[in-house]
Amino acid sequence: MLERHLSVPEVAEFLGGERYVRRLIAERRITFVKDKRRILIAESVVAEYLAARTVPALNQTRRRRAA
C-alpha cells in the first residue's frame, strides 16, 4: 500500500516555513519525490526528520533562585 505524500506547503506547516523546507530539499537533507514539477515528501520522512531532531526533556526539577 502506498504511503501518503505531502506537498511543500503542507510539510511547511510542521517544520516552520516553506523556505526552510525548500532549503532542506536543495541541500538534499530530506528525502523527496519529484513528479514533473511537483515535489512531494512522504509523511514517514517528516516524522523521521522530527524524531531525529527531538531533544528529550530533563527529568530534574528546576530550583528557583531567590531574588
HTML snippet that shows the backbone in 3Dmol.js (N, CA, C, O; Angstrom):
<script src="https://3Dmol.org/build/3Dmol-min.js"></script>
<div id="view" style="width:600px;height:400px;position:relative"></div>
<script>
const pdb = `
ATOM      1  N   MET A   1       0.841  -1.189   0.000  1.00  0.00           N
ATOM      2  CA  MET A   1       0.000   0.000   0.000  1.00  0.00           C
ATOM      3  C   MET A   1       0.881   1.245   0.000  1.00  0.00           C
ATOM      4  O   MET A   1       1.882   1.303   0.713  1.00  0.00           O
ATOM      5  N   LEU A   2       0.514   2.216  -0.782  1.00  0.00           N
ATOM      6  CA  LEU A   2       1.295   3.440  -0.875  1.00  0.00           C
ATOM      7  C   LEU A   2       1.070   4.347   0.325  1.00  0.00           C
ATOM      8  O   LEU A   2      -0.011   4.402   0.912  1.00  0.00           O
ATOM      9  N   GLU A   3       2.118   5.037   0.652  1.00  0.00           N
ATOM     10  CA  GLU A   3       2.083   5.973   1.770  1.00  0.00           C
ATOM     11  C   GLU A   3       1.623   7.348   1.266  1.00  0.00           C
ATOM     12  O   GLU A   3       1.823   7.688   0.100  1.00  0.00           O
ATOM     13  N   ARG A   4       1.017   8.117   2.142  1.00  0.00           N
ATOM     14  CA  ARG A   4       0.568   9.469   1.775  1.00  0.00           C
ATOM     15  C   ARG A   4       1.775  10.397   1.669  1.00  0.00           C
ATOM     16  O   ARG A   4       2.665  10.378   2.519  1.00  0.00           O
ATOM     17  N   HIS A   5       1.790  11.195   0.631  1.00  0.00           N
ATOM     18  CA  HIS A   5       2.852  12.172   0.414  1.00  0.00           C
ATOM     19  C   HIS A   5       2.270  13.579   0.555  1.00  0.00           C
ATOM     20  O   HIS A   5       1.115  13.832   0.214  1.00  0.00           O
ATOM     21  N   LEU A   6       3.092  14.469   1.060  1.00  0.00           N
ATOM     22  CA  LEU A   6       2.672  15.846   1.320  1.00  0.00           C
ATOM     23  C   LEU A   6       3.400  16.805   0.386  1.00  0.00           C
ATOM     24  O   LEU A   6       4.533  16.551  -0.023  1.00  0.00           O
ATOM     25  N   SER A   7       2.741  17.898   0.058  1.00  0.00           N
ATOM     26  CA  SER A   7       3.372  18.935  -0.751  1.00  0.00           C
ATOM     27  C   SER A   7       4.264  19.796   0.152  1.00  0.00           C
ATOM     28  O   SER A   7       4.217  19.686   1.377  1.00  0.00           O
ATOM     29  N   VAL A   8       5.056  20.635  -0.462  1.00  0.00           N
ATOM     30  CA  VAL A   8       5.963  21.503   0.302  1.00  0.00           C
ATOM     31  C   VAL A   8       5.193  22.412   1.265  1.00  0.00           C
ATOM     32  O   VAL A   8       5.604  22.528   2.419  1.00  0.00           O
ATOM     33  N   PRO A   9       4.099  23.064   0.854  1.00  0.00           N
ATOM     34  CA  PRO A   9       3.365  23.896   1.820  1.00  0.00           C
ATOM     35  C   PRO A   9       2.782  23.087   2.994  1.00  0.00           C
ATOM     36  O   PRO A   9       2.707  23.590   4.115  1.00  0.00           O
ATOM     37  N   GLU A  10       2.375  21.850   2.740  1.00  0.00           N
ATOM     38  CA  GLU A  10       1.847  21.015   3.818  1.00  0.00           C
ATOM     39  C   GLU A  10       2.949  20.640   4.803  1.00  0.00           C
ATOM     40  O   GLU A  10       2.721  20.638   6.013  1.00  0.00           O
ATOM     41  N   VAL A  11       4.129  20.326   4.304  1.00  0.00           N
ATOM     42  CA  VAL A  11       5.263  19.994   5.177  1.00  0.00           C
ATOM     43  C   VAL A  11       5.696  21.236   5.953  1.00  0.00           C
ATOM     44  O   VAL A  11       6.116  21.136   7.106  1.00  0.00           O
ATOM     45  N   ALA A  12       5.595  22.388   5.328  1.00  0.00           N
ATOM     46  CA  ALA A  12       5.992  23.639   5.979  1.00  0.00           C
ATOM     47  C   ALA A  12       5.173  23.906   7.241  1.00  0.00           C
ATOM     48  O   ALA A  12       5.665  24.548   8.169  1.00  0.00           O
ATOM     49  N   GLU A  13       3.944  23.425   7.287  1.00  0.00           N
ATOM     50  CA  GLU A  13       3.130  23.589   8.491  1.00  0.00           C
ATOM     51  C   GLU A  13       3.759  22.879   9.686  1.00  0.00           C
ATOM     52  O   GLU A  13       3.633  23.339  10.821  1.00  0.00           O
ATOM     53  N   PHE A  14       4.437  21.760   9.434  1.00  0.00           N
ATOM     54  CA  PHE A  14       5.079  21.002  10.510  1.00  0.00           C
ATOM     55  C   PHE A  14       6.467  21.534  10.840  1.00  0.00           C
ATOM     56  O   PHE A  14       6.867  21.548  12.004  1.00  0.00           O
ATOM     57  N   LEU A  15       7.196  21.970   9.830  1.00  0.00           N
ATOM     58  CA  LEU A  15       8.604  22.320  10.026  1.00  0.00           C
ATOM     59  C   LEU A  15       8.880  23.811  10.152  1.00  0.00           C
ATOM     60  O   LEU A  15      10.026  24.202  10.377  1.00  0.00           O
ATOM     61  N   GLY A  16       7.879  24.637  10.014  1.00  0.00           N
ATOM     62  CA  GLY A  16       8.074  26.041  10.326  1.00  0.00           C
ATOM     63  C   GLY A  16       8.292  26.994   9.180  1.00  0.00           C
ATOM     64  O   GLY A  16       8.673  28.139   9.422  1.00  0.00           O
ATOM     65  N   GLY A  17       8.076  26.595   7.963  1.00  0.00           N
ATOM     66  CA  GLY A  17       8.181  27.552   6.871  1.00  0.00           C
ATOM     67  C   GLY A  17       8.557  26.900   5.557  1.00  0.00           C
ATOM     68  O   GLY A  17       9.369  25.976   5.509  1.00  0.00           O
ATOM     69  N   GLU A  18       7.955  27.395   4.500  1.00  0.00           N
ATOM     70  CA  GLU A  18       8.195  26.829   3.175  1.00  0.00           C
ATOM     71  C   GLU A  18       9.631  27.055   2.725  1.00  0.00           C
ATOM     72  O   GLU A  18      10.227  26.197   2.072  1.00  0.00           O
ATOM     73  N   ARG A  19      10.172  28.187   3.068  1.00  0.00           N
ATOM     74  CA  ARG A  19      11.552  28.495   2.687  1.00  0.00           C
ATOM     75  C   ARG A  19      12.534  27.489   3.312  1.00  0.00           C
ATOM     76  O   ARG A  19      13.483  27.045   2.665  1.00  0.00           O
ATOM     77  N   TYR A  20      12.286  27.147   4.568  1.00  0.00           N
ATOM     78  CA  TYR A  20      13.128  26.178   5.269  1.00  0.00           C
ATOM     79  C   TYR A  20      13.035  24.799   4.608  1.00  0.00           C
ATOM     80  O   TYR A  20      14.052  24.130   4.422  1.00  0.00           O
ATOM     81  N   VAL A  21      11.822  24.375   4.256  1.00  0.00           N
ATOM     82  CA  VAL A  21      11.628  23.076   3.608  1.00  0.00           C
ATOM     83  C   VAL A  21      12.330  23.058   2.257  1.00  0.00           C
ATOM     84  O   VAL A  21      12.987  22.075   1.915  1.00  0.00           O
ATOM     85  N   ARG A  22      12.201  24.121   1.493  1.00  0.00           N
ATOM     86  CA  ARG A  22      12.867  24.176   0.185  1.00  0.00           C
ATOM     87  C   ARG A  22      14.390  24.151   0.333  1.00  0.00           C
ATOM     88  O   ARG A  22      15.083  23.598  -0.521  1.00  0.00           O
ATOM     89  N   ARG A  23      14.911  24.739   1.396  1.00  0.00           N
ATOM     90  CA  ARG A  23      16.357  24.677   1.638  1.00  0.00           C
ATOM     91  C   ARG A  23      16.795  23.260   1.980  1.00  0.00           C
ATOM     92  O   ARG A  23      17.846  22.808   1.526  1.00  0.00           O
ATOM     93  N   LEU A  24      15.986  22.550   2.785  1.00  0.00           N
ATOM     94  CA  LEU A  24      16.291  21.154   3.096  1.00  0.00           C
ATOM     95  C   LEU A  24      16.339  20.313   1.821  1.00  0.00           C
ATOM     96  O   LEU A  24      17.195  19.441   1.676  1.00  0.00           O
ATOM     97  N   ILE A  25      15.419  20.581   0.907  1.00  0.00           N
ATOM     98  CA  ILE A  25      15.370  19.854  -0.360  1.00  0.00           C
ATOM     99  C   ILE A  25      16.596  20.194  -1.208  1.00  0.00           C
ATOM    100  O   ILE A  25      17.241  19.295  -1.747  1.00  0.00           O
ATOM    101  N   ALA A  26      16.917  21.465  -1.329  1.00  0.00           N
ATOM    102  CA  ALA A  26      18.048  21.898  -2.154  1.00  0.00           C
ATOM    103  C   ALA A  26      19.367  21.331  -1.641  1.00  0.00           C
ATOM    104  O   ALA A  26      20.250  20.988  -2.428  1.00  0.00           O
ATOM    105  N   GLU A  27      19.498  21.233  -0.318  1.00  0.00           N
ATOM    106  CA  GLU A  27      20.722  20.709   0.292  1.00  0.00           C
ATOM    107  C   GLU A  27      20.697  19.189   0.425  1.00  0.00           C
ATOM    108  O   GLU A  27      21.632  18.592   0.959  1.00  0.00           O
ATOM    109  N   ARG A  28      19.622  18.564  -0.063  1.00  0.00           N
ATOM    110  CA  ARG A  28      19.437  17.107  -0.013  1.00  0.00           C
ATOM    111  C   ARG A  28      19.513  16.565   1.418  1.00  0.00           C
ATOM    112  O   ARG A  28      20.066  15.491   1.658  1.00  0.00           O
ATOM    113  N   ARG A  29      18.953  17.320   2.356  1.00  0.00           N
ATOM    114  CA  ARG A  29      18.941  16.905   3.756  1.00  0.00           C
ATOM    115  C   ARG A  29      17.665  16.172   4.119  1.00  0.00           C
ATOM    116  O   ARG A  29      17.527  15.688   5.242  1.00  0.00           O
ATOM    117  N   ILE A  30      16.720  16.083   3.175  1.00  0.00           N
ATOM    118  CA  ILE A  30      15.465  15.387   3.404  1.00  0.00           C
ATOM    119  C   ILE A  30      15.116  14.635   2.106  1.00  0.00           C
ATOM    120  O   ILE A  30      15.348  15.138   1.007  1.00  0.00           O
ATOM    121  N   THR A  31      14.561  13.440   2.250  1.00  0.00           N
ATOM    122  CA  THR A  31      14.202  12.626   1.097  1.00  0.00           C
ATOM    123  C   THR A  31      12.910  13.135   0.484  1.00  0.00           C
ATOM    124  O   THR A  31      11.961  13.452   1.201  1.00  0.00           O
ATOM    125  N   PHE A  32      12.870  13.215  -0.838  1.00  0.00           N
ATOM    126  CA  PHE A  32      11.687  13.719  -1.516  1.00  0.00           C
ATOM    127  C   PHE A  32      11.495  13.011  -2.844  1.00  0.00           C
ATOM    128  O   PHE A  32      12.396  12.330  -3.333  1.00  0.00           O
ATOM    129  N   VAL A  33      10.310  13.175  -3.426  1.00  0.00           N
ATOM    130  CA  VAL A  33       9.970  12.629  -4.732  1.00  0.00           C
ATOM    131  C   VAL A  33       9.649  13.806  -5.638  1.00  0.00           C
ATOM    132  O   VAL A  33       8.893  14.705  -5.267  1.00  0.00           O
ATOM    133  N   LYS A  34      10.230  13.790  -6.826  1.00  0.00           N
ATOM    134  CA  LYS A  34       9.925  14.851  -7.778  1.00  0.00           C
ATOM    135  C   LYS A  34       9.108  14.238  -8.910  1.00  0.00           C
ATOM    136  O   LYS A  34       9.573  13.345  -9.619  1.00  0.00           O
ATOM    137  N   ASP A  35       7.885  14.731  -9.067  1.00  0.00           N
ATOM    138  CA  ASP A  35       6.967  14.260 -10.089  1.00  0.00           C
ATOM    139  C   ASP A  35       6.694  15.426 -11.028  1.00  0.00           C
ATOM    140  O   ASP A  35       5.886  16.305 -10.731  1.00  0.00           O
ATOM    141  N   LYS A  36       7.375  15.418 -12.155  1.00  0.00           N
ATOM    142  CA  LYS A  36       7.320  16.532 -13.104  1.00  0.00           C
ATOM    143  C   LYS A  36       7.706  17.819 -12.388  1.00  0.00           C
ATOM    144  O   LYS A  36       8.890  18.045 -12.137  1.00  0.00           O
ATOM    145  N   ARG A  37       6.739  18.667 -12.054  1.00  0.00           N
ATOM    146  CA  ARG A  37       7.051  19.933 -11.377  1.00  0.00           C
ATOM    147  C   ARG A  37       6.786  19.885  -9.887  1.00  0.00           C
ATOM    148  O   ARG A  37       7.261  20.743  -9.142  1.00  0.00           O
ATOM    149  N   ARG A  38       6.035  18.894  -9.447  1.00  0.00           N
ATOM    150  CA  ARG A  38       5.678  18.808  -8.023  1.00  0.00           C
ATOM    151  C   ARG A  38       6.791  18.148  -7.217  1.00  0.00           C
ATOM    152  O   ARG A  38       7.480  17.249  -7.700  1.00  0.00           O
ATOM    153  N   ILE A  39       6.950  18.606  -5.997  1.00  0.00           N
ATOM    154  CA  ILE A  39       7.861  17.974  -5.053  1.00  0.00           C
ATOM    155  C   ILE A  39       7.001  17.454  -3.907  1.00  0.00           C
ATOM    156  O   ILE A  39       6.229  18.197  -3.302  1.00  0.00           O
ATOM    157  N   LEU A  40       7.151  16.158  -3.623  1.00  0.00           N
ATOM    158  CA  LEU A  40       6.354  15.506  -2.588  1.00  0.00           C
ATOM    159  C   LEU A  40       7.273  14.865  -1.562  1.00  0.00           C
ATOM    160  O   LEU A  40       8.350  14.368  -1.893  1.00  0.00           O
ATOM    161  N   ILE A  41       6.833  14.885  -0.316  1.00  0.00           N
ATOM    162  CA  ILE A  41       7.609  14.306   0.780  1.00  0.00           C
ATOM    163  C   ILE A  41       6.695  13.365   1.553  1.00  0.00           C
ATOM    164  O   ILE A  41       5.585  13.739   1.929  1.00  0.00           O
ATOM    165  N   ALA A  42       7.162  12.153   1.786  1.00  0.00           N
ATOM    166  CA  ALA A  42       6.370  11.150   2.492  1.00  0.00           C
ATOM    167  C   ALA A  42       6.174  11.561   3.950  1.00  0.00           C
ATOM    168  O   ALA A  42       7.049  12.180   4.556  1.00  0.00           O
ATOM    169  N   GLU A  43       5.021  11.209   4.498  1.00  0.00           N
ATOM    170  CA  GLU A  43       4.736  11.529   5.906  1.00  0.00           C
ATOM    171  C   GLU A  43       5.767  10.896   6.834  1.00  0.00           C
ATOM    172  O   GLU A  43       6.162  11.507   7.826  1.00  0.00           O
ATOM    173  N   SER A  44       6.204   9.679   6.522  1.00  0.00           N
ATOM    174  CA  SER A  44       7.182   8.997   7.371  1.00  0.00           C
ATOM    175  C   SER A  44       8.523   9.733   7.383  1.00  0.00           C
ATOM    176  O   SER A  44       9.225   9.729   8.394  1.00  0.00           O
ATOM    177  N   VAL A  45       8.877  10.360   6.265  1.00  0.00           N
ATOM    178  CA  VAL A  45      10.125  11.129   6.196  1.00  0.00           C
ATOM    179  C   VAL A  45      10.048  12.340   7.127  1.00  0.00           C
ATOM    180  O   VAL A  45      11.017  12.664   7.813  1.00  0.00           O
ATOM    181  N   VAL A  46       8.904  12.999   7.147  1.00  0.00           N
ATOM    182  CA  VAL A  46       8.713  14.150   8.041  1.00  0.00           C
ATOM    183  C   VAL A  46       8.784  13.689   9.499  1.00  0.00           C
ATOM    184  O   VAL A  46       9.409  14.344  10.333  1.00  0.00           O
ATOM    185  N   ALA A  47       8.143  12.563   9.798  1.00  0.00           N
ATOM    186  CA  ALA A  47       8.167  12.029  11.163  1.00  0.00           C
ATOM    187  C   ALA A  47       9.584  11.647  11.581  1.00  0.00           C
ATOM    188  O   ALA A  47       9.983  11.919  12.714  1.00  0.00           O
ATOM    189  N   GLU A  48      10.350  11.025  10.690  1.00  0.00           N
ATOM    190  CA  GLU A  48      11.742  10.661  10.987  1.00  0.00           C
ATOM    191  C   GLU A  48      12.594  11.906  11.201  1.00  0.00           C
ATOM    192  O   GLU A  48      13.428  11.949  12.106  1.00  0.00           O
ATOM    193  N   TYR A  49      12.382  12.908  10.370  1.00  0.00           N
ATOM    194  CA  TYR A  49      13.147  14.150  10.492  1.00  0.00           C
ATOM    195  C   TYR A  49      12.895  14.802  11.849  1.00  0.00           C
ATOM    196  O   TYR A  49      13.829  15.238  12.521  1.00  0.00           O
ATOM    197  N   LEU A  50      11.623  14.862  12.243  1.00  0.00           N
ATOM    198  CA  LEU A  50      11.286  15.455  13.542  1.00  0.00           C
ATOM    199  C   LEU A  50      11.825  14.616  14.697  1.00  0.00           C
ATOM    200  O   LEU A  50      12.318  15.166  15.682  1.00  0.00           O
ATOM    201  N   ALA A  51      11.738  13.301  14.589  1.00  0.00           N
ATOM    202  CA  ALA A  51      12.225  12.413  15.645  1.00  0.00           C
ATOM    203  C   ALA A  51      13.740  12.530  15.814  1.00  0.00           C
ATOM    204  O   ALA A  51      14.249  12.487  16.934  1.00  0.00           O
ATOM    205  N   ALA A  52      14.452  12.676  14.707  1.00  0.00           N
ATOM    206  CA  ALA A  52      15.905  12.782  14.763  1.00  0.00           C
ATOM    207  C   ALA A  52      16.363  14.088  15.413  1.00  0.00           C
ATOM    208  O   ALA A  52      17.475  14.170  15.935  1.00  0.00           O
ATOM    209  N   ARG A  53      15.512  15.095  15.382  1.00  0.00           N
ATOM    210  CA  ARG A  53      15.880  16.397  15.935  1.00  0.00           C
ATOM    211  C   ARG A  53      15.165  16.734  17.238  1.00  0.00           C
ATOM    212  O   ARG A  53      15.209  17.872  17.705  1.00  0.00           O
ATOM    213  N   THR A  54      14.510  15.738  17.815  1.00  0.00           N
ATOM    214  CA  THR A  54      13.805  15.945  19.071  1.00  0.00           C
ATOM    215  C   THR A  54      14.790  15.852  20.231  1.00  0.00           C
ATOM    216  O   THR A  54      15.565  14.901  20.325  1.00  0.00           O
ATOM    217  N   VAL A  55      14.752  16.824  21.091  1.00  0.00           N
ATOM    218  CA  VAL A  55      15.624  16.868  22.260  1.00  0.00           C
ATOM    219  C   VAL A  55      14.801  16.431  23.462  1.00  0.00           C
ATOM    220  O   VAL A  55      13.769  17.034  23.753  1.00  0.00           O
ATOM    221  N   PRO A  56      15.247  15.382  24.171  1.00  0.00           N
ATOM    222  CA  PRO A  56      14.467  14.908  25.320  1.00  0.00           C
ATOM    223  C   PRO A  56      14.479  15.916  26.473  1.00  0.00           C
ATOM    224  O   PRO A  56      15.445  16.653  26.671  1.00  0.00           O
ATOM    225  N   ALA A  57      13.393  15.923  27.212  1.00  0.00           N
ATOM    226  CA  ALA A  57      13.278  16.827  28.361  1.00  0.00           C
ATOM    227  C   ALA A  57      14.092  16.283  29.533  1.00  0.00           C
ATOM    228  O   ALA A  57      14.268  15.073  29.682  1.00  0.00           O
ATOM    229  N   LEU A  58      14.577  17.191  30.346  1.00  0.00           N
ATOM    230  CA  LEU A  58      15.275  16.789  31.564  1.00  0.00           C
ATOM    231  C   LEU A  58      14.252  16.426  32.623  1.00  0.00           C
ATOM    232  O   LEU A  58      13.208  17.070  32.723  1.00  0.00           O
ATOM    233  N   ASN A  59      14.537  15.413  33.404  1.00  0.00           N
ATOM    234  CA  ASN A  59      13.609  14.983  34.439  1.00  0.00           C
ATOM    235  C   ASN A  59      13.887  15.640  35.785  1.00  0.00           C
ATOM    236  O   ASN A  59      13.255  15.301  36.785  1.00  0.00           O
ATOM    237  N   GLN A  60      14.813  16.563  35.812  1.00  0.00           N
ATOM    238  CA  GLN A  60      15.134  17.252  37.052  1.00  0.00           C
ATOM    239  C   GLN A  60      14.183  18.429  37.242  1.00  0.00           C
ATOM    240  O   GLN A  60      13.763  19.072  36.280  1.00  0.00           O
ATOM    241  N   THR A  61      13.858  18.691  38.489  1.00  0.00           N
ATOM    242  CA  THR A  61      13.048  19.873  38.767  1.00  0.00           C
ATOM    243  C   THR A  61      13.977  21.062  38.897  1.00  0.00           C
ATOM    244  O   THR A  61      15.070  20.964  39.455  1.00  0.00           O
ATOM    245  N   ARG A  62      13.526  22.175  38.377  1.00  0.00           N
ATOM    246  CA  ARG A  62      14.342  23.382  38.446  1.00  0.00           C
ATOM    247  C   ARG A  62      14.129  24.070  39.784  1.00  0.00           C
ATOM    248  O   ARG A  62      13.009  24.157  40.287  1.00  0.00           O
ATOM    249  N   ARG A  63      15.188  24.540  40.330  1.00  0.00           N
ATOM    250  CA  ARG A  63      15.105  25.295  41.569  1.00  0.00           C
ATOM    251  C   ARG A  63      15.044  26.762  41.254  1.00  0.00           C
ATOM    252  O   ARG A  63      15.817  27.259  40.435  1.00  0.00           O
ATOM    253  N   ARG A  64      14.137  27.463  41.893  1.00  0.00           N
ATOM    254  CA  ARG A  64      14.047  28.910  41.685  1.00  0.00           C
ATOM    255  C   ARG A  64      15.079  29.623  42.551  1.00  0.00           C
ATOM    256  O   ARG A  64      15.296  29.278  43.713  1.00  0.00           O
ATOM    257  N   ARG A  65      15.680  30.586  41.974  1.00  0.00           N
ATOM    258  CA  ARG A  65      16.630  31.397  42.737  1.00  0.00           C
ATOM    259  C   ARG A  65      15.876  32.458  43.509  1.00  0.00           C
ATOM    260  O   ARG A  65      14.873  32.999  43.042  1.00  0.00           O
ATOM    261  N   ALA A  66      16.357  32.735  44.655  1.00  0.00           N
ATOM    262  CA  ALA A  66      15.766  33.815  45.447  1.00  0.00           C
ATOM    263  C   ALA A  66      16.214  35.139  44.848  1.00  0.00           C
ATOM    264  O   ALA A  66      17.386  35.313  44.516  1.00  0.00           O
ATOM    265  N   ALA A  67      15.300  36.051  44.715  1.00  0.00           N
ATOM    266  CA  ALA A  67      15.628  37.347  44.098  1.00  0.00           C
ATOM    267  C   ALA A  67      16.184  38.317  45.088  1.00  0.00           C
ATOM    268  O   ALA A  67      16.509  39.448  44.729  1.00  0.00           O
TER     269      ALA A  67
END
`;
const viewer = $3Dmol.createViewer("view");
viewer.addModel(pdb, "pdb");
viewer.setStyle({}, {cartoon: {color: "spectrum"}});
viewer.zoomTo();
viewer.render();
</script>
